[in-house]
């Protein structure tokens, strides 16, 4: 009996030793990981992003390390990276600046340098085109696109982040189906993760197939078919090209304005967007964007040039102007949209008016905006009073005091509407609009498309849109902001630390 007791005690001691050694090994490994992280994570990374990742790895290494290994790099590798490099070279070689487009830059100091920057980083040239009008009403915009589709005779290229065939979008998709019946080739792209989370996805894809539409999901995740990629990357672009002659682009997705969510319907939440309709050689640039993304998903090469290099320009038509399509995304490690935004904001002399639904700027963008305000530029920022995303809403709010103290006027667009339009104007001469928000996700994790415009009365058209926002919005004051309760500011500041991970 005593012998059994001694054996049992020895066994217990042996187990305790093993547990102790295991704890020591785990502790050593934890410190090795943390020490290694200090030297690895900051490499080629912005300080804010590096700090956010280090914070996660230091406090929660079991969670932080796997997440960093999976999501830590904002850039695509392998096949998609190779495709992006190849297609950039093709676009650079096959597209040229229109001979008269530079005339629109003559009276705008620094504009030519920014255009050259965009060409160097994102491949597409400055060209000419005609602004056929802005579409700021959600239903009217869908109707305008539908009407253009109904006139198609050759090919229609459709690319949107989110798509759903619902009661509101049924005329749009019915027009596509009718176009196929007329012999028009319809190619369609949508982001896989962006669209699959909305009701009726399987029925949607089956209806597309029955209609004869050639469709493919962008950035698909389908392990059973060998399709895998980083789950946090998206193709956020929105564009439509009809016969290579008419193009639409902007912030609007093809889905019911409340995004088919019962909660949104219950509280009356809808999205306020903005699209632009274009004709002329600039549409070739939109066709090139579609061709790039189509090639990435299918391997099929499409022609994207419909207009001759010497396309005539009616100089008496005030709605003609110079335009440059600017691409960005994980395939562009130089972050072309962010660099363009910052360059234009430093160039502002009189007025800078910004609309962004998700405004979580990095250090460079925040500095550019506040510096403009300190220089005496009249800076206005339009944001939603209440965003549809909790973390982004609070991270965004954490920047308000800095902006207000610099003299930026912050206009809160009334809830429950989500102001989803993305655009800004500089000195009433330069305009930028498209799909990109002003946050880390749009600068590095999402494929985006923006339009830089000179002339064509585009700045004046945007000013009218901005006047409408201003009439509906409430001006936030510094005194009001200082009176915010401490617990809200606490949540804002805490979530600000995650802004580089969102």
N, C-alpha and C positions, 0 to 999 in steps of 0.2 A: 504493500500500500504506500509506504514511504517512498519506495523507489519510483512508483508511478507518479507520486507527487513531485519528486525531483525532476523527472522527465518532463512533466507538464510545465513546471516553472522554467526549465531551460528552453522549452519550445516558445513560451511567452516572451522570454528575453530575446530570443532569436528574431521573433516577429517584430518586437519593438525596435531592434537594431535595423531591420530592413526598412521599417517605416521611417526611422530617423534618416537613414541614408537616402531614401527616396525623397524625403522632404528637402534634404540638402541639395540633391541633384536638381530638383525642380526649382529651388531658390537660385542656384547657380545659373541654370538655363534662363530663368527670368531676367537676371541681371545681364547675362550675355546678350539676350535679345534687346534689352533696353539700351545697353551701351552701343551695340551695333546700330540700332535705330538712330541714335544721335548723329552718326556719321553717314548713314545711308539715305535716310528719308529726305534731308534738305537738299540733296544733289539735284541741280537743274529744276528746282521747285521754288515757287514764290514763298517768301517768309510766312505769310498767313496760312497758306496751304500746309507748309511744313509743320508749323506750330500746331495746327488742328490735328494732323495725323500723329504727331509726337504725343500730344495730350491723350489721344485715344489709346495709343500703344502703351504709354507709361501707366495709365490708370487701369486699363482693361486689356492687358496683353493677350489674353486668351481670345478675346473678340477682335481687338485692334489689329493684331498681326495677320490673321487670315484675311480680314477685310482689306488690309493694305496690299497683300500679295495679289488679291483678286481685283481690286479697284484702284490701287494706288497710282497707277500711271494714267494720265488723262488722254493718252495717245494710243491709236490703234497700232497693232504690230502685224507682221506676217502678210497674208494675202491682201487685206484691205489697204494696208500701208503701201504695198507695192503698186496696187491698182491706182491709188490716188496719185502717186508720183508719176506713173505712166500717163495717166489721162491729163494731168496738169501740163506735162510737156507737149502733148498733142494739142491741147487747147491753146497754149502759148504760141505754137507754130502755125496753127490754122486760123487764128483770129487776129485781126489787125485794127488799130485805131482808125476811126473814120476820118478822112482828111479835114473835115470842117469842124469836128467835135471840139478841138482845142479852142476855137474862137469863143466858146462860152466861158472860158477860164481867164481870158485876157484881163478882165477888170476885177478879178478875185485873187488877191495876193496869197500865195502859198497853196492854191488849189492844185496847180500842176504837180507839185511835189507829193501831195496826198494821193492823187490819181496814179502817179508812178509807183508809190508805195503799194497801193492795192494791186496793181498789175504784177509787181514783183512777187508779192506774197500769195496772191489768189488767182493769177493767170489771166483773168478776163480783162479786155481793154475798155477804154472809154469809147462810146459810140453814140449815135444819135437815135432819136425816137420821138414818138408823139404821146403825150399824156392825154389819154382819152377820158380821164376823170377818176376821182376817188370814190370809193363805195364804203361809206361809214355805217350804213344801216345793214344789219345782219341779213334780214330777209331780202332786201333789195339787192345786196351783193350776190346772194345765191341766184336770184332771178337774172341778174346781168350775166353771170357765168353760164346759166342755162340757155339764155337767148343766144349767146355766142356759139355754144355747142350745137344748137339747132341749125346754124348756118354752115357747119363744117362740111367739107367735101372730100378731104383726103385723109387727114390724121389728127387725132386728138391725144395729147399727152397730159396725164393727170397725176399730180404728186402732192399728197397732203399727209401731214403727221397723223391726224386722226380722221377716220372716215367711218360713217355708219349710214345704212340705208333705212331711214326712218320716215315718218310722215312729212317732216319738213324738207328733207333732202330728196324725197321721191321724185319730184320733177327733174332734178339734176341728173339722177341716175337713169330715169326713164329716157331723158334726152340722149344720154350716152348709148343706151340700148337701141334707140331709134336710129342713131347715127351708124351703128354697126349694121343695122338692117339696110341702110342706104349704101353700104359698101365702104364706110369709113373705118380705118384701122384705129382702134382705141386701146392705148396702153395705159396701165394704171399702177401706181405705186402707193403704198401706205406703210407707216411704221408698224411693225408687228406688235411690239409691246404697247405702243401708243393706242392701237385700235382694238386689240383683243380683249381689253378689260371692259368694253362697253357692251350692253345687252344686244343680242342678236348677231354676234360675230360670225358664227358658223353659217347661219342663214344668209348673211351678207355675202360671204365668199361664194356660196352656192349660187346665189342670184347673179353675181358677176359672171360666173362661168356659164350659166344658162343664157345670159345676154350676149355671149360671144366676146366679152371684154377680156383682153389679155392682161392678167394682173399678177403681181408678185408682192409679197411682204418685204419691206426693207428691214435690214438688221435682224433677221429671224433667229429665234431660239427654238430649235427642234432637235434635241439630242438623238431621238430615235432615227432621224434621217441624216445624222452626222452634221447638223447645223448648230454651231455653238459660237458664242462670242460673249464679250463682257456684258452682263445684264443691265448695267447702268448707262450704256450709250444709246443714243436715240438719233433718228433722222427727223429733225424738227421742221424741215422745209415745207413751204406751201406754195404751189405754183400750178398754173394751167396754161397750156399752149394749144391753140387751134390753128391747124394748117400752116404752122410756122409764121403766121401773120398777126395773130392777136394773142396777147398774153395777159395773165393776171398773176399777181403775187401779193403777199401781205401777211397778216397775222391770223386769218380766219381758217378754221378747220371745217370739214364738210360733215356736220353733225347738227342736230337740233340745238338751238342757242342755250338751253339749260343742260346740255350734255347728258340727257337721258337719265338724270339722277332724280330720284323721288324727293330727296332732301332739297335740292335746288328748286324743284317745282313747288314744294311746300312753302319755301321762304321767298319765292319770286326771284331767285337769282338767275341772271342771264349774262352772257358775255358780250361786251362791246368791242368790236373789231374794226379793222381798216384794211381794205384791199385797194390796189391801183390797177387800172386797165391800161395797157400799152400797145402800141403798134409801131412798125418800122424796124430797123436793124437791131434795136435793143432786144427784140423778141428772140433773135438768134442766140443771145446770151442765155435767156431762159431755156431755150431748146438745148443749149450746151449743158446746162445744169442737169436737166432731165436725162440727157444722154449719158452723163457721167454716172448718175445713180442707177440708171437702167443697166449700164455695162457692169457696174459693181455687183448687181444682183443676178444678172442673167448671162453675162459674157457676150451679149449681142451688141455689135457696134451700130449706132444710129447716126445718120447725117444730121447735122444741126445748123447748117447754113442755108438760109432761104433768100437772103438779100445780098446783092452785089456790093463789093467794097465801095463803089462810087454811087451808092444809092442817093437819089436826088433829095435835096432838102429844101423845103419851101420856107425861105427865111422870113417871109411875111406872116407866117403862121406862128403866133405867139405860143402855141401849145407844143411846138417842137422844142427840143432841147437836147442837152448832152447827158448821158446816163452811163453808169458803170455798175454792173452787178458784182457784188463782193461775196465770195464764199468763205466759210469757216467751218471748223469742226475738228474732231479727233485726228483727221488726216492732215491738219494744218498746225503743226506745233508752234508756229509763229503767231497764232491768234490774230488773224487779219482784222476781224471785226472790232476787237478791243483796241488795236492800234489805230484803226481809222477813227473810232469814237474819240479816243484821247487826242489825236492830232487835230481833229476838227474843233474840239472844245477849247484847246489852247489857242486856236486861230480866231475864236469868237471875239468880236470887238464891241458889239452893241447889245445883242440879244441872243439868248440860248434857251430854247423851249424844248423840254424833254418829256416824253410820255413812255412809261415803262411799267408793265404790270408787276414784274418781279425785279425790284431794284435792290440788289445786294452787291455794291461795287467793290472791286479790289482796290488796293492802295493807289494805283496809278489813276484809275477813273475818278475816285473820290477826290484826289488831289487836283485833277484837271478841272472838275466842276467847281470846287470851292475856290480854286485860284481864279477862275473866271469871275466868280462873284466878288472876290476881294479886289479884282482889277476894276470893278465898277460895271461889269456886264450884267444886264438884267437877266437873271437866270430863274426859270420857272421849271418846276417838276410836277407832273401830273401822275398820281398813283391812286390805286383803289383805297377807299376808306377802310375796307376790310377785304383782304385777299382770300382766295379759296384754299390756300395752303397754310396751315398753322405755323410751321417752322419758318417758312419764308416770310410770312407776315411779321413775325416778331424779330427775325434777323434784320429785315428791312427797317423796322421802326428804330432799331438801335443806332441808325445813322442820322436820324432826324435832327437831333440836337446840334451835331457838327454842321449839318447843312444850314440850319436856321441861323446859327451863330455867324456863319459866313455870309449870310444875306440872301440865301436861296429861298425863293417863295415856293412853298409846298402846298399844292392844291389836292384835297382829298375828294375823289370822285365818289358820290354817295352810294353806300350799300343799299340793297344787296347786289347791285350790278358789279361785275368784275370788268374793270377797264383793261382789256387784253390787247389793245393796239400798241404797236412798238414803233416809235418814230421820233425824230427830233429835227429842228431847223436851226440854222446858224445865220444870224444877221439878215434874215429875210431873203437870202440868196442861195443857200445850200440846204438840201433836204436829204434825209436818210429815213428809209422805212423798210420794213420787212418782217422777218420771223424772230429776230434775236432779242432776247431780254438783256438786261444789264446785270448779269450775275455769272457766277463761276460756271454753272451748267452750260449756259449759252456760249461762253467764251471758250470752253475746252471740251465739254462732254457731248454736246449736241451738234449735229450738222445743221448749219443755218444758211440763210440767204438774205442779203440786204441789198437795197438799191440806193446808190448815191446819185443825186440829181442836181443839175445846174440848169437854170432857166425853166422853160416850159410852163411857167406860172405855177410850178409845183409847190414852191414855198408859200405862195399866196393861197393855194388850195388848202394846204396843211394849216395855215394860219386860221382859216375859217373853221376847220375842224377843231383846232385848239380853242378858238373863241367859244365854240359850243361846249367844250369840256369846262372851260372857266365859268361859264354862266351857270352850270349845274353844280360846280364843286364848291367846297368850303376851304377858305384859306386858313392854314394852320399857323398859329403864332407861337413865338418862343415862350411867351408868358404862359400860354395854355399848355405847352409841352412841359415846362418846368413844374406845372401843377399835377402832372401824371403821378398816380400812386406808386410807391416804391416797389411794390410787388410786381407791377407790370414792367417797370424798368429792369427789374431783376431777371425776369423771363426773357426780355428783349436781349439783354447783355449776355445771358447764358447761351442763347441760341445763336448769337452772333459768332460764337466760337465755332459753330458747326457750318458757317456759311461757305467755307471752302470745301466742305465735304458734300454739300447738298447737290 
